[in-house]
Amino acid sequence: MNTNGLPAVAQTAWPAALASRPLLIYEPHALEFREAYLEAERLLAEPQAAAGSYSDDAPRYAVVDDVAVIPINGALISRGDYIGGSYYTSYGAITREVRRATADTSIRAIVTAISSPGGTVEGILGAAGAIREARLAGMPVVAHVRGMAASAGYWLAAQSDEIVLNDDLALVGSIGVYTMHMDVSKLLTDIGINVSLISSGRHKVDGHPFAPLPADVRERIQMEVDDLRLMFAREVAAGRPKLTAELALSTEARVYRALNPRTGDREAITNKLADRVDSLDAVIGKLPRASRRAFSGGLRMENQNGTPAATTPSTTDQIAAAREEGRKAGVSEGIKVGIDTERARISAIIGHAEAEGREQLARTFAFDTDMTVDKVAALLKSAPKADAKPAVPEQRASTSPLGLVAEAVTAPQEQAKSGWSKAVAAANKRFESIAG
C-alpha cells in the first residue's frame, strides 16, 4: 500500500491488455510489474530489438560446474522472448531455456535463479510444465530464491525438486490471484461525457468501467479468481507434494520470509513453502555428481569413473504418461479441495446468525445455489422470519418475498443428506471442468 491509501494496482492507468484481467502478482510490486510490461511491449514493437532477442544457437543461461543456472528475474510476462535482464522475463524464454538445458547431455542439473514478484496468468502453465517435464526426464531441478518468489514466481519455484532461499530476507508465497475494476462513471459525468454501450449478448460487456459493478457480475468475477486460486494451489501441490492444496490455500496468499525476526521462526520452511537456506554456490556444490539422472528414462547416465554411459533416451510416451499421472493426482486433489470448500460454505450458511428463524430459506440457498455466504446473509437479513410454530407438510415457501418455492422440511435429515449429495456432485463437476 502507498501513503495515499490506494493499492499499488490502482495508482495509475493500466494497459488495456491487463485491465480487469486476473493477475498473479504480489500486490506491493504491481506498479513495478506495470512498468516492466509497458517496456516489454515497447521493445516488442521494435522489429530489430525483437529479432535480436533470441538465438537458436546460444544458451541464455550460465553454466557453472556443469549446472545450468537459468535466471528468472522481475515481472513475468506472456509475450516476447526476454530472459537474462533484471526487469522482466517472458514465460516463452523460460520454457525454451529449460528444455534446451534438459536436452544438453553436458548439463547435470538445472538451478532456476528466481527473483520475481509474479506476473500474468497467461503463459504460466507452459513454463511451469517445462520445469516439471525436466524433472520427469530425470533432470535434478532446484529453485534458488534470491529476493522473492511470489505469486507466479512461486508457482514456477514449486515445480522444482527443492526450493532453497538465499538468505534470511528471501520471501516466498502469495499463492493467490486478483484483479480490479475501476468505475470511472462519476469522473466522466463530472466532465460532461456520457458513454452508451450497445452490445448483443447479456454478458458481452460485463465488467465495463462506465458504471458501478453489478452484484451478479462481481460475483462471477470473484468466482473466476477463486477458481484460478484453486488451480494455483493444485499446481503447487502437483509439483511440491509436501505442500498440499489445502495447506497452500490455508496461507490465504500470505508471503513468508526465511526468518521471522520477531519470533526467530524459519516461517517459510515451517509452513512448507521452502526447504532450506543456502547460497547459490553452496546449492551447486551440493548437487549430486554420481548420476546426472536417476530417472529410468533419463537422457544420460554416468559410469563410476565419470565417463558417459550408454544413453537411454527419454521417450515422449514416458513423459506423457508421467504428466497424465500427475494431472490425475492434481485433479483428485482439486476436487477434494472443492468439496471441502463447498461443505464449509454450506455449513457457514446454515449456521449463520441470519439463518435463525429462516432455516428453510437458508437451506434452499445453501443447497440449491452457489451464492457466497455474505450474499446469502444479506438476503436472509431482508427476509421475514418464519413463525415459531412447528412446520407442517402443507407449509411452503411460496410466500417468500424472494419468490422461492420449496417443499416443507418434513424430513430434515433426508433433505440435508440429499443437499450434501448435490453439493458434492456440483463440486466434482466444477473442478473436473477446470482440469479438463
C-alpha positions in Angstrom: 0.0 0.0 0.0 1.2 3.5 -0.7 0.8 6.5 1.6 -2.4 7.8 -0.1 -4.2 4.6 0.9 -4.8 3.2 -2.5 -3.4 -0.2 -3.5 -0.5 -0.1 -5.9 -2.6 -1.6 -8.6 -4.9 1.4 -8.6 -2.2 4.1 -8.6 -2.2 4.8 -12.3 -3.7 3.8 -15.6 -3.1 0.2 -16.7 -2.5 -1.1 -20.3 -5.7 -2.2 -22.0 -4.2 -5.8 -22.3 -4.1 -6.0 -18.4 -7.2 -4.0 -17.4 -9.7 -6.1 -15.4 -7.7 -9.3 -16.0 -6.7 -11.7 -13.3 -3.0 -11.3 -12.2 -0.5 -13.5 -10.3 1.3 -10.6 -8.7 2.4 -9.8 -5.1 0.4 -6.5 -4.9 3.1 -4.2 -3.4 5.0 -4.8 -6.7 2.1 -4.1 -9.0 3.4 -0.8 -10.3 6.8 -2.4 -11.0 5.0 -5.0 -13.0 3.1 -2.4 -14.9 6.2 -0.5 -15.9 8.0 -3.7 -16.9 5.1 -4.8 -19.0 5.0 -1.5 -20.8 8.7 -1.6 -21.5 8.5 -5.1 -22.9 5.6 -4.1 -25.2 7.6 -1.1 -26.4 10.5 -3.4 -27.3 8.2 -5.9 -28.9 7.0 -3.1 -31.3 10.6 -2.5 -32.4 11.4 -5.2 -35.1 15.1 -5.0 -34.7 15.0 -5.4 -30.9 12.5 -8.3 -31.2 14.5 -10.1 -33.9 17.7 -9.8 -31.9 16.2 -11.1 -28.6 16.6 -14.8 -29.3 19.2 -17.1 -30.9 18.7 -20.8 -31.5 22.5 -21.4 -31.2 23.5 -19.7 -27.9 22.1 -20.8 -24.5 21.0 -17.8 -22.4 21.9 -19.3 -19.1 25.2 -19.6 -17.2 26.9 -22.9 -16.8 28.6 -23.4 -13.5 30.3 -26.8 -12.9 28.0 -28.5 -15.5 24.9 -26.9 -13.9 22.7 -24.7 -15.9 21.7 -21.6 -13.9 18.6 -20.1 -15.6 17.8 -16.5 -14.5 14.1 -15.7 -13.8 14.0 -12.0 -12.8 11.4 -9.4 -12.4 7.9 -9.3 -13.9 6.8 -12.5 -15.7 5.1 -11.8 -19.0 3.5 -13.9 -21.7 4.7 -12.0 -24.8 8.2 -11.6 -26.3 11.3 -13.6 -25.7 13.1 -12.0 -22.9 15.5 -13.5 -20.3 18.6 -12.5 -18.5 17.7 -8.9 -17.6 16.7 -7.7 -14.2 13.4 -6.1 -15.1 11.3 -8.8 -16.7 11.3 -12.3 -18.1 9.0 -14.0 -20.6 7.4 -17.4 -20.0 8.3 -18.5 -23.5 12.0 -17.8 -22.9 11.9 -19.8 -19.6 10.3 -22.7 -21.4 12.9 -22.6 -24.2 15.9 -22.5 -21.9 14.7 -25.2 -19.6 14.1 -27.5 -22.5 17.5 -26.6 -24.0 19.3 -27.4 -20.8 17.3 -30.6 -20.4 18.4 -31.8 -23.9 22.1 -30.9 -23.3 23.9 -34.0 -22.2 26.7 -32.0 -20.7 24.3 -30.5 -18.1 23.9 -32.5 -14.9 21.3 -30.3 -13.2 19.3 -27.1 -13.5 19.0 -24.3 -11.0 16.3 -21.7 -11.6 17.6 -18.5 -10.0 14.4 -16.7 -9.1 13.8 -13.1 -8.0 10.3 -12.3 -9.1 7.0 -10.8 -7.7 5.0 -12.7 -10.3 3.2 -11.8 -13.5 0.4 -12.7 -15.9 -1.8 -15.7 -15.7 -1.4 -16.3 -19.4 1.7 -18.3 -20.1 2.3 -19.7 -16.6 1.2 -23.3 -17.4 3.7 -23.7 -20.3 6.7 -22.5 -18.3 5.7 -24.5 -15.1 5.1 -27.5 -17.3 8.6 -27.3 -18.9 10.2 -27.4 -15.4 8.1 -30.4 -14.4 8.9 -32.2 -17.6 12.6 -31.7 -16.9 12.2 -33.5 -13.6 10.2 -36.2 -15.2 13.0 -36.7 -17.7 15.4 -37.3 -14.7 17.0 -33.8 -14.6 17.6 -32.6 -11.0 16.0 -29.1 -10.7 16.5 -26.7 -7.8 14.8 -23.3 -7.4 17.1 -20.8 -5.7 15.3 -17.7 -4.4 17.4 -14.6 -4.2 14.9 -11.8 -3.4 11.5 -13.3 -3.7 9.5 -16.0 -5.5 6.0 -14.6 -5.1 2.7 -15.5 -6.8 3.6 -16.6 -10.4 7.2 -16.7 -9.3 6.3 -19.2 -6.6 4.2 -21.2 -9.0 7.4 -21.8 -11.0 9.6 -22.4 -8.0 7.1 -25.1 -6.7 7.8 -27.2 -9.8 11.3 -27.9 -8.6 12.7 -30.8 -6.6 13.8 -28.3 -3.9 13.3 -24.7 -3.0 16.3 -23.0 -1.4 16.3 -19.5 0.0 19.4 -17.4 -0.5 19.3 -15.6 2.9 17.1 -14.7 5.8 15.4 -11.9 3.9 14.1 -14.0 1.0 10.3 -14.1 0.5 8.1 -16.8 -0.9 4.3 -17.3 -1.2 1.5 -15.1 -2.3 -0.5 -18.1 -3.5 -3.4 -16.1 -4.8 -5.0 -14.3 -7.7 -6.5 -10.8 -8.0 -8.0 -8.4 -10.5 -9.5 -5.0 -10.3 -12.5 -3.0 -11.5 -12.3 0.8 -11.8 -15.6 2.7 -12.1 -15.0 6.0 -13.9 -18.7 6.9 -14.4 -18.7 9.8 -11.9 -15.5 11.2 -13.4 -16.9 11.1 -16.9 -20.2 12.6 -15.7 -18.3 15.4 -14.0 -16.6 16.4 -17.2 -19.7 16.0 -19.3 -19.2 12.7 -21.0 -21.8 10.0 -21.2 -21.0 6.6 -22.5 -23.6 4.2 -24.0 -22.5 0.6 -24.7 -24.5 -1.2 -27.4 -24.0 -4.9 -27.3 -25.5 -8.2 -28.2 -25.4 -10.9 -25.6 -26.3 -10.2 -22.0 -22.8 -10.7 -20.6 -20.9 -9.2 -23.5 -19.8 -6.1 -21.7 -19.8 -7.4 -18.1 -17.2 -5.5 -16.0 -17.0 -2.4 -18.2 -15.7 0.7 -16.4 -18.5 3.1 -17.2 -20.8 2.1 -14.4 -20.7 0.6 -10.9 -20.1 -3.1 -10.9 -23.4 -5.0 -10.6 -23.6 -7.6 -7.8 -24.0 -10.5 -10.1 -21.1 -9.5 -12.3 -18.9 -9.0 -9.2 -19.9 -12.5 -8.0 -18.9 -14.0 -11.4 -15.6 -12.3 -11.4 -15.0 -13.4 -7.8 -15.8 -16.9 -8.8 -13.2 -16.7 -11.7 -10.4 -15.6 -9.4 -11.4 -18.2 -6.8 -11.2 -20.9 -9.4 -7.8 -19.7 -10.6 -6.6 -19.7 -7.0 -7.7 -23.3 -6.6 -5.9 -24.2 -9.8 -2.8 -22.4 -8.5 -2.9 -24.4 -5.3 -3.5 -27.7 -7.2 -0.5 -27.0 -9.5 1.7 -26.1 -6.5 0.7 -29.4 -4.8 1.4 -31.4 -8.0 4.9 -30.0 -8.2 5.6 -30.0 -4.5 3.6 -32.8 -2.8 4.7 -31.8 0.8 2.7 -28.6 0.3 -0.8 -29.9 -0.3 -3.5 -27.9 -2.0 -5.2 -27.5 1.4 -2.1 -26.1 3.0 -1.4 -23.8 0.0 -5.0 -22.4 0.3 -4.7 -22.0 4.1 -1.9 -19.5 3.6 -4.6 -17.1 2.3 -2.0 -15.6 -0.1 0.4 -14.6 2.6 4.1 -14.2 2.0 6.7 -15.8 4.3 10.3 -14.8 5.0 13.1 -17.2 5.5 13.4 -15.8 9.0 10.8 -14.0 11.1 12.9 -11.6 13.2 10.3 -11.3 16.0 9.8 -15.0 16.6 13.1 -16.4 15.2 11.0 -18.9 13.3 12.0 -20.1 9.9 8.4 -19.4 8.8 8.8 -20.2 5.1 10.3 -23.6 5.9 7.9 -24.3 8.8 5.0 -23.7 6.5 6.5 -26.0 3.9 6.9 -23.3 1.2 10.7 -23.8 1.2 13.3 -26.4 2.2 16.4 -24.6 3.5 18.6 -21.5 3.4 21.8 -21.6 1.4 23.9 -19.6 -1.2 23.8 -20.3 -4.9 27.4 -21.6 -4.8 26.5 -24.0 -2.0 23.5 -25.2 -3.8 25.6 -26.0 -6.9 28.3 -27.6 -4.8 25.8 -30.0 -3.1 24.2 -31.2 -6.2 24.9 -35.0 -6.7 27.6 -36.0 -9.2 27.3 -39.8 -9.2 24.4 -39.8 -11.6 23.1 -36.9 -13.5 19.7 -38.6 -14.0 18.3 -41.2 -11.7 15.0 -41.4 -13.7 14.9 -44.6 -15.8 14.1 -42.6 -18.9 16.9 -40.1 -18.4 18.9 -38.6 -21.3 22.3 -39.7 -19.9 23.8 -41.7 -17.1 27.4 -41.7 -16.0 29.7 -44.5 -15.0 31.6 -44.5 -11.7 34.6 -43.0 -13.4 32.5 -40.1 -14.6 32.5 -41.1 -18.3 29.2 -41.1 -20.1 27.4 -44.4 -20.1 25.2 -45.6 -22.9 22.3 -43.2 -23.2 18.7 -44.2 -22.7 16.6 -41.6 -24.5 13.5 -40.4 -22.6 10.5 -41.1 -24.7 7.6 -38.9 -25.4 5.3 -41.7 -24.1 7.1 -41.9 -20.8 6.9 -38.2 -20.2 3.3 -38.1 -21.3 2.3 -41.0 -19.0 4.1 -39.3 -16.1 2.4 -36.0 -16.8 -1.0 -37.7 -17.0 -0.4 -39.4 -13.7 0.5 -36.1 -12.1 -2.5 -34.4 -13.8 -4.9 -37.1 -12.4 -3.4 -36.7 -8.9 -3.9 -32.9 -9.2 -7.5 -33.3 -10.4 -8.3 -35.6 -7.4 -6.7 -33.1 -5.0 -8.5 -30.2 -6.6 -11.9 -32.0 -6.4 -11.3 -32.7 -2.7 -10.4 -29.1 -2.0 -13.5 -28.0 -3.9 -15.8 -30.3 -1.9 -14.3 -29.2 1.3 -14.8 -25.5 0.3 -18.4 -26.2 -0.7 -19.0 -28.0 2.6 -17.6 -25.1 4.5 -19.8 -22.7 2.5 -23.0 -24.7 3.2 -22.1 -25.1 6.9 -21.5 -21.3 7.2 -24.8 -20.5 5.6 -26.9 -23.0 7.7 -25.1 -21.9 10.9 -25.2 -18.2 10.2 -26.9 -15.9 12.7 -29.2 -14.6 10.0 -30.5 -18.1 9.3 -32.2 -18.3 12.7 -35.9 -18.3 12.1 -35.3 -18.6 8.3 -33.9 -22.2 8.3 -35.9 -23.4 5.3 -34.8 -20.4 3.2 -31.2 -20.8 4.4 -31.2 -24.5 3.3 -32.5 -23.6 -0.1 -29.8 -21.0 -0.6 -27.1 -23.4 0.7 -28.0 -26.5 -1.3 -29.6 -25.1 -4.4 -27.4 -22.1 -5.3 -23.7 -21.3 -5.4 -24.1 -17.9 -3.8 -21.4 -16.7 -1.4 -22.0 -16.7 2.4 -22.1 -12.9 2.5 -24.6 -12.6 -0.2 -26.9 -15.2 1.3 -26.6 -13.5 4.7 -27.7 -10.2 3.2 -30.7 -11.9 1.5 -31.7 -13.7 4.7 -31.5 -10.5 6.7 -34.0 -8.9 4.3 -36.4 -11.8 4.5 -39.0 -12.1 7.4 -38.5 -14.7 10.0 -40.9 -17.7 10.0 -43.4 -18.2 12.8 -42.2 -20.1 15.8 -44.8 -22.8 15.2 -43.5 -26.2 14.0 -43.6 -26.6 10.2 -46.4 -28.8 8.8 -46.3 -30.6 5.4 -48.6 -28.2 3.7 -46.5 -25.2 4.5 -44.4 -23.9 1.6 -42.0 -21.1 0.9 -44.1 -19.7 -1.9 -44.9 -16.6 0.2 -41.3 -15.7 0.4 -40.6 -12.1 -0.8 -37.9 -13.6 -3.0 -40.4 -15.7 -4.9 -38.8 -19.0 -3.9 -40.9 -22.2 -3.9 -39.5 -25.0 -1.7 -41.1 -28.1 0.0 -41.6 -28.1 3.7 -39.0 -29.8 5.8 -40.9 -33.0 6.6 -37.7 -35.0 7.0 -34.8 -32.6 7.7 -32.1 -35.3 7.9 -33.1 -36.7 4.5 -33.2 -33.3 2.9 -29.8 -32.4 4.4 -28.4 -35.7 3.1 -29.8 -35.0 -0.4 -28.4 -31.5 -0.3 -24.9 -32.7 0.6 -25.0 -35.1 -2.3 -26.0 -32.4 -4.7 -23.2 -30.2 -3.3 -20.6 -32.9 -3.7 -21.8 -33.6 -7.3 -21.7 -29.9 -8.1 -18.2 -29.5 -6.7 -17.0 -32.6 -8.7 -18.5 -31.2 -11.9 -17.0 -27.7 -11.4 -13.4 -28.8 -10.6 -13.4 -31.5 -13.3 -14.3 -28.9 -15.8 -11.4 -26.7 -14.6 -9.0 -29.6 -15.0 -10.4 -30.7 -18.3 
